[in-house]
Amino acid sequence: MPWDVLCTYAEVLHIKLPIQPNDLASRPSPWRFFSCVTKHFYPSEDKIGTEADFYTAPFEKDRLEYFYVKDQDNFFTPSMRSRMAYYILNRAPYEIRGNIKKFGITKLLDSGVYKAAYPLHDCRFNVRSTELGSPNERLLLYEEWAHPKSFYKMQPLDLIRKYYGEKIGIYFAWLGFYTLMLALAAAVGLGCFIYGYHTQETSTWSKEVCDPNIGGAIVMCPQCDLECTYWRLNSTCESSKKLCIFDNFGTLVFAVFMSVWVTLFLEFWKRYQAELEYEWDTVEFLEQEEQPRPEYEAKCSHERINPITRKVPYTILLILASVVAIIVYRLAVFFAFSAKLRAQDLKELEPFREYVTPQMATTVSASIISFVVIMILNILYERVAIWITDFELPRTKTEYENSLTLKMFLFQFVNYYSSCFYIAFAKGKVVGYPKEPVYLLGKYRNEECDPGGCLMELTTQLTVIMGGKAIWNNIQETLSLNAGSEKVIPRWEQDYQLQPIGKLGLFYEYLEMVIQFGFVTLFVASFPLAPVLALVNNLFEIRVDAWKITTQFRRMVPEKAQDIGAWQPILQGVAILAVATNAMIIAFSSDMIPRLVYYWSFSVFPYGDHAESTMSGYINNTLSIFNIDDFSNFSRPHNTPYWFKNSSTCRYRDFRNPPGHHKEYQYNMQYWHVIAAKMAFIIVVEHIVYFTKFVLSYIIPDVPVHVREQIKRERYLTQVIIHEANLKLVTNLLSSLQRLKDILTKVTTNDKSILR
């Protein structure tokens, strides 16, 4: 790239370059008093020095003297040179046939004329280059960032940005910031889990379930038709204890905390992102620098109707069909498990017999199958989303990625979260009662929740999907590693043996983290350990991604990026939705509201017999009575256990009037009290949290004050340069006009000196 070519395309691309050193005093670090300790957690300053801070302005050839050019060879960084070279290659014509003009290295690569086109690494990742003047930045990144021994160090973001470009840099900056914020959420979530673990043995309602004289004496109604039989409540003793770990008042506090945490995360990220935008000269680049995609330039003259968008509803229907299929599976398998697991003593399963219940067996198997289906359907959704986006023909690469991002996230949102939404808000909510159960598709009797609620099943589902997804991703990344060749061959051949990063670049890395963010925020009320799992995964994810990009992949063309793109509004949307989902999980999936209603109202006069508010008798209070003579012929169990004897009633989870009441099997007064309490809880919690989020968003400015001051200073200097340049241009023009006037005057006066 000769100097003149660099100057020309730097102006075309509006690349911002230094005009003078930053003369504003830098803000002192709040951690400067602990520098003797914190310095060990940063990359070595001896190897990676601090870059000088400059004010910058869009480059113009005619005003070269105003730019800070100390050395022409180093004035344009390698990443800038790569961007300009890629711009030229992407628009270079190679064939003209009539009115058809073919151009661009991308098309030649797609058609197989060339095998690859990529900028070179400056050295091998673990061997210092012998070339004179080579900066060996890849080696520095490997030693101070990607190497396992540097796992505890902060990321060298400036060097990452300098070597790979702003787009790569902003991803690792966001991932590091997200992981740092997860540490706080993980600490609180772990505390909530420990609190629940230590209180599981003291829970009154759990003790009643396990008590042989209470739970052992309560006979529960069959949960499916014909093959299912009666069962004792204390058979769910162990699962009720485990449920106490996640269903307690600490969970409510943690859900509210996470609603505030997600607001703080997004607001502080905006501030940090604003600092990076200024430091990396991307504040206004989208309006000035980004050029149309070659595919757009080649096809934008053709108008066409987009019939493919009609395919989106069909794709969504396919996702929903898979969810319904899983539900049908759950119903059918629960029928089989209920017939087998409670029809036998299961002595061969000791010591696990207490844990193997029909609900748990159904939940675990359905969760595993659901995860497998999710992984398979992901392949289809990816192809459909890319196909639709290609047909839309977005103008710029940023518009293309934003359009694809929204489609892929919507597909993945339904794919990953639909089963969780079903368990949280649909399962066990419309089941009827033993005399008139509700059926799905007219055949399958709707699932009922465990007597303790569906929260434990939701926790199991989240554990399987989150854990399985993390394990699957790590296996994929491990299998994709390439040992590389150790032969002494030219550098371009060494790089050719590395893997290409792909057209979508970091898209899948972002998608993976945003899906994880959804699990951490949307359903955290049921699984306080979600932030802990996410934190552990991300600590590995950062270093694995760093290892891959430094050692396994070819060097990608550096790209500018102002922010994380369409992922930002997606994160904000998830954060808003998380408040509602967690409030509804506590209200409808947890047993917290019914317990509070019983404690404050129905355990004492006029509804209860206790003198003071208590949880004693809660289990018996929440189970309605059913006369077994009222079973229909289609629902009556074929077999009865040996211990059933001559019982005439069984119990089921609901708030209904007993047989013989003048409103037999209709909802009683406690049911309406519980419903009113649940709705009031949702409204109050949502309003309090949303108000808190609004206040935090208002008082935390998106752009720090010191960054705003530096932006104003830089714009002022740019205006001064433009003014001085225009003034000099006008002065030169006036001087030229004056000389021309003098010449014309001499000509008109026949001054012979003009001949000389």
C-alpha positions in Angstrom: 0.0 0.0 0.0 2.0 3.1 -1.2 1.7 6.3 0.7 -0.5 8.1 -1.9 -2.9 5.1 -2.0 -3.1 5.1 1.8 -3.8 8.8 1.9 -6.5 8.5 -0.8 -8.4 5.7 0.8 -8.0 7.0 4.3 -9.9 10.0 3.1 -12.5 7.9 1.3 -13.1 5.8 4.4 -13.1 8.8 6.8 -10.5 7.2 9.0 -9.7 9.3 12.1 -6.0 10.0 12.7 -4.0 11.9 15.3 -3.9 15.7 15.2 -2.2 16.5 18.5 -1.6 14.9 21.9 -4.4 14.9 24.5 -3.9 18.0 26.7 -6.7 17.3 29.2 -5.6 15.8 32.5 -6.5 12.1 32.8 -8.9 11.1 35.6 -7.1 9.3 38.5 -8.0 5.7 38.9 -10.1 4.9 42.0 -7.8 1.8 42.5 -4.6 3.8 42.5 -4.1 3.3 46.2 -4.1 -0.5 45.7 -1.8 -0.4 42.7 0.8 -2.5 44.4 -1.7 -5.3 44.5 -3.8 -4.7 41.3 -0.7 -4.4 39.1 -0.3 -8.2 39.2 -3.7 -8.6 37.6 -2.8 -6.5 34.5 -0.7 -7.4 31.5 3.0 -6.7 31.9 3.7 -3.0 31.1 7.3 -4.0 30.1 5.9 -6.1 27.2 2.7 -4.1 26.4 3.3 -0.4 26.9 0.7 2.3 27.3 -0.4 3.9 24.1 -0.1 7.7 23.7 -3.5 9.5 23.8 -4.2 11.8 20.8 -7.0 13.9 19.6 -8.1 12.7 16.2 -10.0 14.0 13.2 -11.1 12.5 9.8 -8.1 12.4 7.5 -7.9 14.8 4.5 -5.0 14.8 2.0 -5.1 18.5 1.5 -4.7 19.2 5.2 -1.9 16.7 5.8 0.3 19.3 7.6 -2.3 19.5 10.4 -1.9 15.8 11.3 0.6 14.4 13.7 2.9 12.5 11.3 6.2 11.5 12.9 6.8 8.6 10.6 5.1 7.8 7.4 5.7 4.1 7.7 3.9 3.9 11.0 1.3 6.7 10.6 -1.2 4.2 9.3 -1.5 1.1 11.5 -1.5 -2.4 10.0 -5.3 -2.7 10.8 -6.0 0.5 8.8 -3.9 -0.8 5.9 -5.8 -4.1 6.0 -9.1 -2.3 5.9 -8.1 -0.2 3.0 -6.7 -3.1 1.0 -9.9 -5.1 1.6 -12.0 -2.2 0.5 -10.0 -1.9 -2.8 -10.2 -5.7 -3.4 -13.9 -5.9 -2.7 -14.6 -3.3 -5.4 -12.0 -4.2 -8.1 -13.8 -5.2 -11.3 -12.6 -8.4 -13.0 -15.1 -8.9 -15.9 -17.6 -6.8 -17.9 -20.2 -8.5 -20.2 -22.5 -6.1 -21.8 -24.3 -4.2 -19.0 -23.2 -6.8 -16.4 -20.2 -5.8 -14.3 -18.6 -8.3 -12.0 -16.3 -7.2 -9.3 -15.0 -8.1 -5.8 -12.6 -10.6 -4.3 -15.6 -12.0 -2.4 -17.2 -13.3 -5.6 -14.0 -14.8 -6.8 -13.6 -16.6 -3.5 -17.2 -17.9 -3.6 -16.7 -19.2 -7.2 -13.4 -20.9 -6.3 -11.1 -18.8 -8.4 -9.1 -18.0 -5.3 -8.9 -20.3 -2.2 -8.5 -17.6 0.4 -7.8 -13.9 1.0 -6.6 -12.7 4.4 -4.2 -10.3 6.1 -1.1 -12.0 7.6 -0.2 -12.5 11.2 2.9 -10.6 12.1 4.6 -13.7 13.6 3.9 -17.2 14.9 1.9 -17.2 18.1 4.7 -18.8 20.1 7.9 -17.9 18.2 9.3 -14.4 17.9 9.6 -13.1 14.4 13.1 -12.6 12.9 11.9 -10.0 10.5 13.4 -6.5 11.1 10.9 -4.2 12.8 8.2 -6.8 13.4 6.1 -5.8 16.4 5.4 -9.4 17.4 1.9 -8.4 18.6 0.5 -11.8 18.1 3.2 -13.3 20.4 2.4 -10.6 23.0 -1.3 -11.4 22.9 -0.6 -15.1 23.3 1.7 -14.6 26.3 -0.3 -12.0 28.1 -3.9 -12.9 27.1 -4.5 -16.3 25.5 -2.0 -18.5 27.5 -3.5 -20.5 30.3 -1.0 -19.0 32.8 -2.5 -15.6 32.2 -6.1 -16.6 33.1 -6.1 -14.2 36.1 -5.0 -11.1 34.2 -7.2 -8.4 32.8 -7.5 -8.3 29.0 -5.2 -6.0 27.0 -8.1 -4.4 25.1 -6.1 -1.7 23.4 -3.7 -4.3 21.9 -6.6 -6.5 20.9 -8.2 -3.6 19.2 -4.9 -2.5 17.5 -4.2 -6.0 16.2 -7.7 -7.3 15.3 -9.8 -4.1 15.0 -12.5 -2.5 17.0 -15.2 -5.1 16.3 -13.2 -7.9 17.9 -12.1 -5.5 20.7 -15.6 -4.5 21.6 -16.8 -8.1 21.8 -14.0 -9.0 24.3 -14.6 -5.8 26.2 -18.3 -6.6 26.5 -17.7 -10.2 27.5 -15.2 -9.2 30.1 -17.5 -6.6 31.6 -20.4 -9.0 31.6 -18.3 -11.6 33.4 -17.1 -9.1 36.0 -20.7 -8.1 36.7 -21.7 -11.7 37.0 -19.3 -12.1 39.9 -21.6 -9.9 42.0 -24.7 -11.8 41.0 -23.0 -15.2 41.5 -22.0 -14.2 45.0 -25.6 -13.2 46.0 -27.1 -16.2 44.2 -24.7 -18.6 46.0 -25.6 -17.0 49.3 -29.3 -17.5 48.5 -28.6 -21.2 47.7 -26.7 -21.7 50.9 -29.5 -20.1 52.9 -32.0 -22.5 51.3 -29.8 -25.5 51.8 -29.5 -24.8 55.5 -33.2 -24.2 56.0 -34.5 -27.2 54.2 -34.6 -29.3 57.3 -36.5 -26.7 59.3 -39.3 -26.1 56.8 -42.6 -26.8 58.5 -44.5 -27.8 55.3 -41.6 -30.1 54.3 -41.6 -31.7 57.7 -45.4 -32.3 57.3 -44.8 -34.0 53.9 -42.2 -36.3 55.4 -44.0 -37.0 58.7 -45.4 -40.6 58.6 -48.4 -39.5 60.6 -49.2 -36.6 58.3 -47.8 -37.1 54.8 -47.8 -40.9 55.3 -51.5 -40.8 56.2 -52.5 -38.7 53.2 -53.6 -40.7 50.2 -53.3 -38.8 46.9 -55.5 -39.3 43.9 -54.1 -40.9 40.7 -52.5 -38.4 38.3 -53.4 -40.2 35.1 -56.3 -42.4 33.9 -56.8 -46.1 34.5 -53.1 -47.3 34.9 -52.1 -44.8 37.6 -53.1 -45.6 41.1 -53.2 -44.0 44.6 -50.0 -42.9 46.3 -48.9 -41.6 49.7 -47.8 -38.0 49.9 -44.7 -38.8 51.9 -43.3 -40.6 48.7 -42.3 -37.0 47.6 -40.4 -36.4 50.9 -37.0 -36.0 49.4 -38.1 -33.8 46.5 -40.0 -31.6 48.9 -36.8 -31.1 50.9 -34.9 -30.2 47.7 -37.6 -27.8 46.7 -37.1 -25.9 49.9 -33.6 -25.0 48.7 -35.0 -23.0 45.8 -38.5 -22.1 47.0 -37.9 -19.7 50.0 -38.0 -16.1 50.8 -34.3 -15.7 49.9 -35.4 -16.5 46.3 -37.8 -13.5 46.3 -35.0 -11.2 47.5 -32.6 -12.6 44.9 -35.2 -12.1 42.1 -35.6 -8.4 43.1 -31.9 -8.0 43.3 -31.3 -9.5 39.8 -33.9 -7.1 38.4 -31.8 -4.2 39.8 -28.6 -5.9 38.8 -29.5 -6.2 35.2 -30.3 -2.5 35.1 -27.0 -1.6 36.6 -25.2 -3.9 34.2 -26.8 -2.3 31.1 -26.3 1.3 32.4 -22.7 0.8 33.4 -22.0 -1.0 30.2 -23.3 2.1 28.3 -20.8 4.3 30.2 -17.9 1.9 29.6 -18.9 1.6 25.9 -19.0 5.4 25.6 -15.4 5.5 26.9 -14.3 2.9 24.4 -16.1 4.7 21.6 -14.1 7.8 22.3 -10.8 6.1 22.9 -11.1 4.0 19.8 -12.5 6.8 17.5 -15.8 5.2 16.7 -18.2 7.8 18.1 -19.7 8.8 14.7 -18.2 6.3 12.3 -21.5 4.7 11.3 -22.7 7.9 9.8 -19.5 8.6 7.9 -17.3 5.6 7.3 -19.3 2.5 6.6 -19.6 1.7 2.9 -22.4 -0.3 1.1 -21.9 -4.0 0.8 -20.6 -5.1 -2.7 -23.7 -7.4 -2.9 -25.9 -4.4 -2.4 -24.1 -2.3 -5.0 -24.5 -5.1 -7.5 -28.2 -5.8 -7.0 -29.7 -2.7 -5.5 -31.1 -1.6 -8.9 -33.5 -4.6 -9.0 -36.9 -4.2 -7.3 -38.6 -7.3 -6.1 -41.3 -8.4 -3.7 -40.1 -10.4 -0.7 -42.1 -13.6 -0.6 -39.7 -15.3 1.8 -41.0 -13.2 4.8 -44.1 -15.3 4.5 -42.0 -18.3 5.6 -41.2 -16.8 9.0 -44.6 -17.8 10.5 -44.2 -21.3 9.2 -40.8 -21.5 10.9 -42.3 -20.2 14.2 -45.0 -22.8 13.9 -42.4 -25.5 13.5 -40.8 -24.4 16.7 -44.1 -24.5 18.5 -44.9 -27.9 17.0 -41.7 -29.2 18.6 -42.7 -27.8 21.9 -46.1 -29.4 21.7 -44.4 -32.7 20.7 -42.3 -32.5 23.9 -45.5 -31.8 25.9 -47.2 -34.9 24.4 -44.1 -36.9 25.2 -44.2 -35.7 28.8 -47.9 -36.8 29.1 -47.4 -40.2 27.6 -44.2 -41.0 29.5 -45.7 -39.7 32.8 -48.5 -42.2 32.2 -45.9 -45.0 31.8 -43.7 -43.9 34.7 -46.7 -43.5 37.1 -47.9 -47.1 36.3 -44.4 -48.6 36.9 -42.7 -46.5 39.5 -45.6 -46.6 42.0 -46.8 -50.1 41.2 -43.6 -51.6 42.4 -41.5 -51.2 45.5 -38.5 -50.5 43.3 -36.2 -52.3 45.8 -33.6 -52.8 43.0 -33.2 -49.0 42.9 -32.0 -48.6 46.5 -30.7 -46.2 47.8 -32.2 -44.0 45.0 -35.8 -45.2 45.5 -36.8 -42.1 47.4 -35.7 -39.8 44.6 -37.2 -41.7 41.7 -40.7 -40.3 41.3 -42.8 -40.2 38.2 -42.5 -36.4 38.1 -38.7 -36.4 38.4 -38.2 -39.3 35.9 -40.5 -37.5 33.4 -38.9 -34.1 33.9 -35.3 -35.3 33.5 -36.0 -37.4 30.4 -38.1 -34.7 28.8 -35.4 -32.1 29.5 -32.7 -34.2 27.9 -34.9 -34.9 24.8 -35.8 -31.2 24.7 -32.1 -30.2 24.7 -31.4 -32.6 21.9 -34.3 -31.2 19.8 -33.0 -27.7 20.5 -29.6 -28.5 19.2 -31.0 -30.2 16.0 -33.4 -27.4 15.2 -30.7 -24.7 15.7 -29.2 -25.9 12.4 -32.5 -25.3 10.6 -33.1 -21.9 12.2 -29.7 -20.7 11.2 -30.2 -21.5 7.5 -33.7 -20.0 7.4 -32.5 -16.8 9.1 -29.5 -16.4 6.7 -31.7 -17.2 3.7 -34.3 -14.5 4.6 -31.6 -11.9 5.4 -29.7 -12.5 2.1 -33.0 -12.0 0.2 -33.7 -8.7 2.0 -30.3 -7.4 0.7 -29.4 -4.9 3.5 -27.2 -2.0 2.4 -24.3 -2.2 4.8 -22.7 -5.0 6.7 -23.9 -3.6 10.0 -27.5 -3.5 8.7 -27.0 -7.1 7.5 -25.8 -8.3 10.9 -28.5 -6.4 12.8 -31.2 -7.9 10.6 -29.8 -11.4 11.0 -29.3 -10.9 14.7 -32.9 -10.1 15.3 -34.2 -13.1 13.3 -31.8 -15.6 14.9 -32.5 -14.4 18.4 -36.3 -14.6 17.9 -35.9 -18.2 16.6 -33.5 -19.1 19.4 -35.7 -17.4 22.0 -38.7 -19.6 21.2 -36.4 -22.6 20.8 -34.5 -22.4 24.1 -37.1 -20.8 26.4 -40.4 -22.3 25.2 -40.1 -25.4 27.3 -39.2 -23.3 30.4 -42.2 -21.0 29.8 -44.4 -24.1 29.6 -43.3 -25.5 32.9 -43.4 -22.1 34.6 -46.7 -20.8 33.4 -48.7 -23.6 31.8 -48.0 -26.9 33.4 -50.4 -27.8 36.3 -52.4 -24.6 35.8 -55.4 -26.1 33.8 -55.9 -29.7 35.0 -59.4 -29.7 36.3 -60.0 -32.2 39.2 -60.2 -36.0 39.3 -63.9 -36.2 38.3 -63.5 -33.9 35.3 -59.8 -33.7 34.2 -58.7 -31.5 31.3 -57.3 -33.3 28.2 -54.8 -32.1 25.6 -55.8 -32.9 22.0 -58.8 -34.7 23.5 -56.6 -37.7 24.5 -53.7 -36.8 26.9 -54.6 -35.8 30.4 -52.8 -32.6 31.3 -49.8 -32.9 33.6 -50.2 -31.9 37.3 -47.4 -30.4 39.4 -45.9 -32.0 42.3 -47.7 -31.2 45.6 -44.9 -28.7 46.2 -45.4 -27.0 42.9 -43.6 -27.0 39.5 -40.6 -24.9 40.6 -38.3 -27.9 41.1 -39.1 -29.2 37.5 -38.3 -25.7 36.1 -35.0 -25.8 38.0 -34.2 -29.2 36.5 -35.0 -28.0 33.0 -32.8 -25.0 33.4 -29.9 -27.1 34.8 -30.1 -29.6 31.9 -30.3 -26.9 29.2 -27.7 -24.5 30.6 -25.3 -27.3 31.6 -25.8 -29.2 28.4 -25.4 -26.1 26.2 -22.1 -25.2 27.9 -20.7 -28.7 27.7 -21.8 -29.0 24.0 -20.2 -25.7 23.1 -16.9 -26.5 24.8 -16.8 -29.9 23.1 -17.4 -28.3 19.7 -14.7 -25.7 20.3 -12.2 -28.4 21.5 -12.9 -30.6 18.5 -12.3 -27.6 16.2 -8.8 -27.0 17.5 -6.0 -27.4 15.0 -2.5 -28.3 16.0 -1.0 -26.6 13.0 2.2 -27.3 11.1 5.6 -26.9 12.6 7.3 -26.9 9.2 9.4 -23.9 8.2 7.3 -22.5 5.4 6.4 -19.0 4.2 4.2 -17.0 6.5 1.2 -16.9 4.1 1.3 -20.7 3.9 1.4 -21.0 7.7 -1.6 -18.8 8.0 -3.4 -20.6 5.2 -3.3 -23.8 7.3 -5.2 -22.0 10.0 -9.0 -21.9 10.1 -11.0 -19.1 8.6 -13.2 -17.2 11.1 -16.3 -17.4 8.8 -18.5 -14.7 7.2 -20.5 -14.1 10.4 -17.5 -13.6 12.5 -18.4 -13.2 16.2 -22.1 -13.6 15.6 -22.3 -17.0 17.2 -20.2 -16.0 20.2 -22.6 -13.1 20.9 -25.6 -15.4 20.4 -24.3 -17.9 22.9 -23.7 -15.3 25.5 -27.1 -13.5 25.0 -28.9 -16.8 25.3 -27.1 -17.4 28.5 -28.0 -13.9 29.7 -31.6 -14.9 29.1 -31.3 -17.9 31.3 -29.5 -15.9 34.0 -32.2 -13.2 34.1 -35.6 -14.6 32.9 -35.8 -17.6 35.2 -33.4 -16.7 38.0 -36.2 -16.9 40.6 -36.3 -20.7 40.1 -32.5 -21.2 39.9 -30.3 -18.9 42.0 -27.2 -20.9 40.9 -27.6 -19.8 37.3 -25.2 -16.8 37.7 -22.7 -19.1 39.3 -22.7 -21.5 36.4 -22.6 -18.6 33.9 -19.6 -17.1 35.7 -17.7 -20.3 35.7 -18.5 -20.9 32.0 -17.5 -17.3 31.0 -14.2 -17.5 32.8 -13.3 -20.4 30.5 -15.1 -18.8 27.5 -12.9 -15.7 27.5 -9.7 -17.6 27.5 -10.9 -20.3 25.1 -12.0 -17.6 22.6 -8.7 -15.8 23.1 -6.8 -19.0 22.5 -8.8 -19.8 19.3 -8.5 -16.3 17.8 -4.8 -16.1 18.5 -3.6 -19.6 17.7 -6.3 -21.3 15.6 -7.7 -18.7 13.2 -6.4 -16.7 10.4 -6.1 -13.0 11.1 -9.5 -11.5 10.1 -9.9 -8.2 8.3 -10.1 -5.5 11.0 -13.5 -3.9 11.2 -14.8 -0.8 12.9 -17.7 -1.1 15.4 -19.3 1.6 17.5 -21.1 -0.8 19.9 -22.4 -4.3 20.2 -25.0 -3.6 17.5 -28.5 -5.1 17.7 -27.5 -7.1 20.7 -27.9 -3.9 22.9 -31.7 -3.5 22.4 -32.1 -7.3 22.7 -30.4 -7.2 26.1 -32.6 -4.3 27.1 -35.8 -6.2 26.0 -34.7 -9.3 27.9 -34.1 -7.2 31.0 -37.6 -5.7 30.8 -39.2 -9.1 30.3 -37.2 -10.6 33.1 -39.0 -8.5 35.7 -42.4 -9.9 34.6 -41.2 -13.5 34.3 -39.6 -13.6 37.7 -42.6 -12.0 39.4 -44.9 -14.5 37.6 -42.7 -17.5 38.5 -42.8 -16.6 42.2 -46.6 -16.0 42.0 -47.6 -19.0 39.9 -44.8 -21.6 39.9 -43.6 -21.1 43.5 -45.7 -22.0 46.5 -44.7 -18.8 48.3 -47.9 -16.8 47.9 -50.3 -19.7 49.0 -48.0 -20.2 52.1 -48.2 -16.4 52.9 -52.0 -16.4 52.5 -52.3 -19.4 54.8 -49.9 -18.0 57.4 -51.6 -14.6 57.6 -55.2 -15.5 57.0 -56.3 -19.1 56.9 -54.3 -20.5 59.8 -56.1 -18.2 62.3 -59.7 -17.1 63.0 -62.1 -17.0 61.3 -60.8 -19.6 58.8 -58.4 -21.6 61.0 -58.3 -23.1 64.4 -54.8 -21.7 65.5 -54.5 -18.9 68.0 -51.6 -17.4 66.2 -50.3 -17.3 62.6 -48.5 -20.5 61.9 -47.5 -22.8 59.0 -48.6 -25.9 60.9 -51.4 -27.6 59.0 -50.5 -26.0 55.7 -50.2 -29.2 53.7 -53.5 -30.5 54.7 -55.1 -27.1 54.0 -53.8 -27.0 50.4 -55.1 -30.5 49.5 -58.8 -30.9 48.6 -60.9 -34.0 49.2 -62.3 -36.2 46.5 -64.8 -39.0 46.8 -63.5 -42.0 44.9 -67.0 -43.0 44.0 -67.2 -39.9 41.7 -64.5 -41.2 39.4 -65.7 -41.7 35.8 -65.3 -45.1 34.2 -62.6 -43.7 32.0 -60.6 -42.3 34.9 -61.1 -44.9 37.7 -57.8 -46.8 38.4 -57.7 -50.5 37.5 -55.6 -51.4 40.5 -55.2 -50.3 44.1 -52.2 -50.7 46.3 -52.3 -53.2 49.1 -52.3 -50.5 51.8 -55.3 -48.6 50.3 -57.8 -50.9 52.2 -61.3 -49.4 52.4 -60.6 -45.7 52.0 -63.4 -43.8 50.4 -61.6 -40.5 49.6 -58.3 -39.3 48.2 -56.6 -35.9 48.1 -55.6 -33.6 45.2 -53.8 -30.3 45.0 -56.4 -27.5 44.7 -58.7 -25.2 46.7 -62.1 -26.7 46.1 -65.1 -27.5 48.2 -65.4 -31.1 49.5 -67.9 -33.7 48.4 -71.3 -33.2 50.0 -70.9 -29.4 50.0 -73.8 -27.4 48.4 -71.1 -26.2 45.8 -69.4 -29.5 45.5 -65.9 -29.4 43.8 -66.2 -25.7 43.0 -63.5 -23.2 44.0 -63.7 -22.2 47.6 -63.0 -18.8 49.2 -59.3 -19.5 49.8 -58.7 -20.0 46.0 -59.9 -16.5 45.3 -57.8 -15.1 48.2 -54.7 -16.8 46.7 -55.5 -15.5 43.1 -56.0 -12.0 44.4 -52.8 -12.2 46.4 -50.9 -13.4 43.4 -52.1 -10.7 41.1 -51.4 -8.0 43.8 -47.9 -9.4 44.3 -47.2 -9.2 40.5 -48.5 -5.7 40.2 -46.7 -4.4 43.3 -43.3 -6.1 42.5 -43.4 -5.0 38.9 -44.2 -1.4 39.7 -41.5 -1.2 42.4 -38.8 -2.8 40.3 -39.7 -0.8 37.1 -39.7 2.4 39.1 -36.3 1.5 40.5 -35.0 0.7 37.0 -36.3 4.0 35.7 -34.6 6.0 38.6 -31.3 4.2 38.1 -31.4 4.8 34.3 -32.1 8.4 34.9 -29.4 9.1 37.5 -26.7 7.2 35.7 -25.6 9.1 32.6 -24.8 7.1 29.5 -21.7 9.1 28.8 -19.2 10.0 31.6 -18.5 13.7 32.2 -14.8 13.4 31.4 -15.5 11.7 28.1 -18.1 14.4 27.2 -15.5 17.0 27.9 -12.8 15.3 25.7 -15.3 14.9 22.8 -16.1 18.7 23.0 -12.4 19.5 23.1 -11.7 17.2 20.1 -14.5 18.8 18.0 -13.3 22.3 18.9 -9.8 21.4 17.6 -11.2 19.9 14.5 -13.2 23.1 13.8 -10.0 25.2 14.4 -8.1 23.1 11.9 -10.9 23.4 9.3 -11.1 27.1 9.9 -7.4 27.6 9.6 -7.3 25.5 6.5 -10.2 27.4 4.9 -8.6 30.7 5.9 -5.3 29.7 4.3 -7.1 28.6 1.2 -8.9 31.9 0.9 -5.7 33.8 1.6 -3.9 31.9 -1.2 -6.8 32.5 -3.5 -6.8 36.2 -2.8 -3.0 36.4 -3.3 -3.4 34.6 -6.6 -6.1 37.0 -7.7 -4.0 40.0 -6.8 -1.1 38.7 -8.8 -3.5 38.1 -11.8 -4.8 41.6 -11.4 -1.3 43.1 -11.4 -0.5 41.2 -14.6 -3.7 42.4 -16.3 -2.9 45.9 -15.3 0.5 45.8 -16.9 -0.9 44.3 -20.1 -3.4 47.1 -20.4 -0.8 49.8 -19.8 1.6 48.2 -22.4 4.2 47.7 -19.7 7.0 46.0 -21.5 8.3 44.5 -18.3 5.5 41.9 -18.6 7.4 40.4 -21.5 10.2 39.5 -19.1 
